[in-house]
Amino acid sequence: MSTGILRTFYASTAWKKCRDAFFYAKFGLCEDCGSLGQIVHHIKPITTNDVRTDPAKCFGWDNLKLLCRVCHELHHIKRSDGLSFDANGDIVFKK
């Protein structure tokens, strides 16, 4: 699979309009910690196949979350390192 397709998607006018509208709808605040939001994150990661076949997954607001850089990094760490978060957004290390 080519990452070029994903780069093209994230550079597209359609994505930028969706991202910007979502940012303003969330008042520019991180949905996890309330600080300044910076990244519109796909909750269920999109693939090159999704870009071709599933616009609802790529552009659907139910699959988006506005996050600050720290919370965005924590979401990616969570996926790759098996970490999770409690109701306060604090890291919970699984034993």
Secondary structure, DSSP 8 states (H G I E B T S, - for coil): --HHHHHHHHHSHHHHHHHHHHHHHTTTB-TTT-SB--EEEESS---HHHHHH-HHHHH-GGGEEEE-HHHHHHHHHHHHH--EE-TTS-EE---
